[in-house]
């Protein structure tokens, strides 16, 4: 089912593909697809899961600066760059997963991982600062809607430079 969905989404775009089309391409009944994934946003989350786990693994044990061993400001900038690469490569799927219902982005396990990682790095950069809300504020700039607006208005490179500059500004203690 996931392979069929990935192929159809790549060929036709996420918005143009129905759950009926995915079920037919996968050779399963529509009910099977809905029971497994709930809706198209659940399907998007499942498709993104492996890609998110790969990025998480690189953060946890990959080479610096994304992985351990680099100073926190460098790790934060590397995370923002890596996350935006992932986001821009899968923007339609991420947008669907984040906007399925109010607050959907914050209920996704990967978001909680990104938030914890960013908060830890910010706490190291800004001892005594309020890292948790700062992490949410920075991650707001990496939300699919905000990132898409930046990308559409300024292009992916300029958008990534702006969000990285925001991250860098947060690494300096007040």
TORSELUM-492501 format. One record per residue (C-alpha): residue in three letters; y, z, x. Coordinates in steps of 0.001 Angstrom, whole numbers, plus 524288, in hexadecimal, padded with zeros to 5 digits. Layout:
! residues N
{Ala; {Y; Z; X}}
...
END
This chain:
! residues 174
{Unk; {80000; 80000; 80000}}
{Unk; {80979; 8036C; 80AEF}}
{Unk; {80668; 7F6FB; 81270}}
{Unk; {8089C; 7EEBE; 80648}}
{Unk; {81575; 7F5AC; 80367}}
{Unk; {81A34; 7F435; 81178}}
{Unk; {81708; 7E5BA; 81157}}
{Unk; {81DB0; 7E34A; 80443}}
{Unk; {829AF; 7EB50; 807D7}}
{Unk; {82AFB; 7E3D1; 814AE}}
{Unk; {82965; 7D6AA; 80DEA}}
{Unk; {831A7; 7D8C4; 801B6}}
{Unk; {839FC; 7E4D8; 803F3}}
{Unk; {837F2; 7F23E; 7FE31}}
{Unk; {84018; 7F022; 7F1F8}}
{Unk; {83912; 7E382; 7EE50}}
{Unk; {82B64; 7E965; 7EE86}}
{Unk; {825DB; 7F045; 7E2A3}}
{Unk; {81AFF; 7FA42; 7E24E}}
{Unk; {8134A; 7F030; 7DA60}}
{Unk; {81475; 7E688; 7E5A1}}
{Unk; {81007; 7F0BF; 7EF80}}
{Unk; {80456; 7F47B; 7E71D}}
{Unk; {80072; 7E633; 7E57B}}
{Unk; {801D7; 7E363; 7F40A}}
{Unk; {7F9DD; 7EF7A; 7F760}}
{Unk; {7EF57; 7EC22; 7ED6B}}
{Unk; {7F0B5; 7F907; 7E630}}
{Unk; {7F509; 7FCC1; 7D8A5}}
{Unk; {80323; 80087; 7D666}}
{Unk; {7FEAB; 80E05; 7D210}}
{Unk; {7F802; 81040; 7DF1F}}
{Unk; {80490; 80CE7; 7E639}}
{Unk; {80CC2; 815CB; 7DD87}}
{Unk; {80318; 82118; 7DEAE}}
{Unk; {80333; 8200B; 7ED7B}}
{Unk; {811DD; 81E2A; 7EFB6}}
{Unk; {818B9; 821B9; 7E2FF}}
{Unk; {822B4; 816D4; 7E3B0}}
{Unk; {82896; 80CFE; 7ED0C}}
{Unk; {83045; 81787; 7F425}}
{Unk; {8239E; 81F0B; 7F681}}
{Unk; {81DE7; 81298; 7FC06}}
{Unk; {829D0; 81143; 804E7}}
{Unk; {82800; 81F38; 809CE}}
{Unk; {819B9; 81C85; 80CDB}}
{Unk; {81D27; 81014; 81445}}
{Unk; {82774; 8172E; 81C41}}
{Unk; {81EB1; 822B7; 81F76}}
{Unk; {817E8; 81CC2; 82B4E}}
{Unk; {824AE; 817C1; 830E8}}
{Unk; {82B06; 82511; 82F30}}
{Unk; {81F88; 82BF6; 83594}}
{Unk; {820AD; 822DE; 84143}}
{Unk; {82F03; 82670; 84300}}
{Unk; {82BE3; 834D8; 8412F}}
{Unk; {82178; 833F3; 84BCF}}
{Unk; {82B1F; 82DAA; 85524}}
{Unk; {8349F; 838DF; 8526E}}
{Unk; {82A4A; 8433F; 8549E}}
{Unk; {82376; 83DE4; 860A1}}
{Unk; {82965; 83100; 864D1}}
{Unk; {83165; 82EA6; 870F1}}
{Unk; {83F59; 833A8; 871E9}}
{Unk; {849A3; 83247; 86D1C}}
{Unk; {8436D; 83105; 85F9D}}
{Unk; {83834; 839E4; 86367}}
{Unk; {838E4; 84737; 869F8}}
{Unk; {83F15; 848FE; 8773E}}
{Unk; {84CC9; 843A6; 8753C}}
{Unk; {858E4; 84BAC; 8721F}}
{Unk; {85B51; 84DBC; 86396}}
{Unk; {86731; 8449E; 862BE}}
{Unk; {85F48; 83978; 868A8}}
{Unk; {853C0; 83C45; 85FBC}}
{Unk; {85C87; 83C3D; 853BE}}
{Unk; {862AB; 82F32; 85771}}
{Unk; {85513; 829A3; 85A2A}}
{Unk; {8502A; 82E8E; 84D07}}
{Unk; {85B83; 8285F; 845B7}}
{Unk; {8593C; 81B66; 84CAB}}
{Unk; {84A87; 81BAD; 84A41}}
{Unk; {84C10; 81FD8; 83C21}}
{Unk; {855F9; 81524; 83952}}
{Unk; {84CEB; 80B08; 83F8B}}
{Unk; {84223; 80FB7; 83665}}
{Unk; {84B5F; 81038; 82AC4}}
{Unk; {85125; 802AD; 82C9C}}
{Unk; {84380; 7FCED; 82E74}}
{Unk; {83EE5; 802C3; 82175}}
{Unk; {84BA0; 8044E; 81A07}}
{Unk; {846F7; 7FFA4; 80CB0}}
{Unk; {83AFA; 8086A; 80CD0}}
{Unk; {8429B; 8143F; 8118C}}
{Unk; {84D29; 811DD; 80766}}
{Unk; {842F8; 8115D; 7FCA9}}
{Unk; {83C54; 81DD1; 80157}}
{Unk; {84938; 82523; 80287}}
{Unk; {84F18; 82115; 7F58F}}
{Unk; {84347; 821F7; 7EC9A}}
{Unk; {84903; 82E00; 7E623}}
{Unk; {85444; 83741; 7E8D9}}
{Unk; {85192; 83E95; 7F56F}}
{Unk; {84578; 83686; 7F8BB}}
{Unk; {8498C; 83513; 806F2}}
{Unk; {84989; 843BB; 80914}}
{Unk; {83BE0; 8459C; 80377}}
{Unk; {83590; 83BF7; 80CD5}}
{Unk; {82E43; 8431E; 8179A}}
{Unk; {833B3; 83A22; 8220E}}
{Unk; {8419D; 83DEA; 81E5D}}
{Unk; {83E5F; 84C3C; 82052}}
{Unk; {83917; 848D1; 82DD6}}
{Unk; {8455A; 840F5; 8315C}}
{Unk; {84DF8; 84C11; 82C72}}
{Unk; {846B3; 8568B; 83423}}
{Unk; {84716; 84E5C; 8408C}}
{Unk; {855A5; 84BA2; 83F5C}}
{Unk; {858AC; 859D6; 83BEA}}
{Unk; {8513F; 85EB2; 847F1}}
{Unk; {858A8; 8554F; 850C1}}
{Unk; {865C3; 858D5; 84AB9}}
{Unk; {862EB; 86763; 84C09}}
{Unk; {8605E; 86533; 85A73}}
{Unk; {86D07; 85D85; 85BF0}}
{Unk; {8754D; 866AF; 853A1}}
{Unk; {87071; 8749D; 8557B}}
{Unk; {874E3; 87CDC; 84A0F}}
{Unk; {87827; 870C3; 84214}}
{Unk; {872B8; 86E67; 83488}}
{Unk; {868A7; 8643E; 83876}}
{Unk; {86180; 862AB; 82B71}}
{Unk; {86CE0; 85D6A; 8235E}}
{Unk; {871D1; 855A5; 82F08}}
{Unk; {8647E; 84F27; 82FF3}}
{Unk; {8651E; 84B74; 8218B}}
{Unk; {872E4; 84629; 82377}}
{Unk; {86EBE; 83DBD; 82EFE}}
{Unk; {86289; 83905; 82808}}
{Unk; {86AEC; 834F3; 81C6B}}
{Unk; {86FF1; 829F8; 82512}}
{Unk; {861DC; 82584; 826F5}}
{Unk; {85EB7; 82505; 81881}}
{Unk; {85A89; 8177D; 8143B}}
{Unk; {8662E; 81569; 80B30}}
{Unk; {87042; 819A4; 81549}}
{Unk; {8699A; 81269; 82067}}
{Unk; {8685D; 80610; 8182E}}
{Unk; {876DF; 8068F; 814F4}}
{Unk; {87A48; 8083B; 82359}}
{Unk; {870D8; 7FD80; 8276E}}
{Unk; {875ED; 7F406; 81D20}}
{Unk; {8842E; 7F6AF; 82063}}
{Unk; {88368; 7F767; 82F36}}
{Unk; {8762A; 7F260; 8338F}}
{Unk; {86ABD; 7FA72; 83896}}
{Unk; {86FC7; 7FC54; 8467B}}
{Unk; {87D33; 80123; 84278}}
{Unk; {87737; 809C4; 837E0}}
{Unk; {86DDB; 80FDC; 841B7}}
{Unk; {878EC; 811FF; 84B66}}
{Unk; {880EE; 8190D; 84106}}
{Unk; {875E9; 8221D; 83CCD}}
{Unk; {8726C; 824EE; 84AFE}}
{Unk; {880B6; 82843; 84DAF}}
{Unk; {88054; 831BC; 84247}}
{Unk; {87423; 83828; 847EA}}
{Unk; {87A56; 838F0; 85556}}
{Unk; {88683; 83F64; 84FB0}}
{Unk; {87DFB; 849F2; 849B2}}
{Unk; {877D1; 84D5E; 856C1}}
{Unk; {8845E; 85316; 85BFE}}
{Unk; {88624; 8616A; 858CE}}
{Unk; {89259; 86416; 850A0}}
END
